[in-house]
Amino acid sequence: MNGERLNRWSQAGLLAAALLAASPGGAQTELNFRRFGDSFQIVNTDLAVLESDEDRTDLPCQVSPLKAELGFDLRLHAGYHVAVPLKELAGAGDQLRILIHIIPKEKKENQIFLVDRFNVPPIEEDTKGEAMLPGGFVLGPGRYKVDWLMRDRSERVCSAHWEVEAKQGSENKDLPLTMAPHTVGQRPSETFDEQPPVQRAADHLLYVKILVNFSPTNLHDATLKPWDVEAIVSILRSIAREPQIGRFSVVAFNMVEERVIYREDNVERIDFPALGQSVEAVKFGTVDYRHLQDPLSGTRFLTALLTEHLGPQNPEPDAIIIAGPKLMLEKKISQEMLKPTGRANCPIFYLNYNFNPRNNPWRDAIGSALKFYRGLEYSITLPHDLGAALSDMMFRMTKQ
């Protein structure tokens, strides 16, 4: 919710940017019902609005609930859109405070409050159209009651009430969801937020090396699309959450700049904020003139990367995992170029994220190279694909 930005501004039509172009007033805050006695307080008037089944429109708005859907983080995401006429926000600036009370129908002790604040920029009196605010939260399987209110500085209130059912679905029934039934959580405000601690297994923990490709499929694209970054990071987080994995080495690379952009070796927790800083520093859309003069430079870089990290290792990991979008090069890597260094003595897996398989059904450069390494490739288009791939990888790793 916080951290989502829209960079368009128009004086007419549907204007999401009216509120979101300004920095939100702070990250989404969870007020856990079981910690209700701590420093957070909710005023009685807000509680009365939330407990009432009557919708309030002192502050005119239209709330549209969204159904719960499975994300690449293997959590069920639910939320809403709220539309507010811009004329209602006209003036020198305002702040909107949103309070959400989410109650699991079958386990009410897990209820939580979520708070968001959005700063409103100055808006002219005659501005037409609407501002659209998105919001959301994550759920475990179950049925939930949602009580929602938004209040401006003039104490005008808009409120809404609805129920949402988070279902795993028959096609996803065997997936290892990362939230327990009848539990609620706040949606991460930033893609590269710190990963919460994971309760690891008590017995032997696995060590994996992960190569992460932060490059657009088309290397001439101006940037890596935000939803692609979200998917790649969610795949990495899903690996990091596996309770049977206790140590990680991470090598993140970018094919536009043809370099390793981030690396950490043999750590117990992946440093996502540091990884994010490295990804954000990449100059997408800017190609070194030397690479333009040498059309095979990308092939040579990828060859060197694979021979270093897929060849014999010391210490030997329990598995090597490659994750990222399809990587199309002018010339694929020949197996003759890979033979001199040999292959690692552990399973090698490729989680190949392909947002649009109809437009790009061909095997990419990494997938072709995996023939030499006897690696196993998984095509990831939907969250279900990721869950099935993780289950299969963990089975293969633990049966060694």
Secondary structure, DSSP 8 states (H G I E B T S, - for coil): -TT-------SSSEETHHHHTS-EEEEEEEEEGGGTTSS----HHHHHHHH-SS--BSS--EEEEEEEEE-TTSSEEEEEEEEEEGGGG-BS-EEEEEEEEEEETT-GGG-EEEEEEEEE--B-TT--SEEEEEEEEEE-SEEEEEEEEEE-TT--EEEEEEEEEE---GGGTTS--SS-TT-EEE--SSTT---------SS--EEEEEEEE---SSTTSSS--HHHHHHHHHHHHHHHT-TTEEEEEEEEEETTTTEEEEEEEEESS--HHHHHHHHHT--TT---HHHHH-TTHHHHHHHHHHHHHSS--SS--SEEEEEEE----SS---HHHHGGG---SS-EEEEEE-S-TTT--S--HHHHHHHHHT-EEEEESSHHHHHHHHHHHHHHHHT-
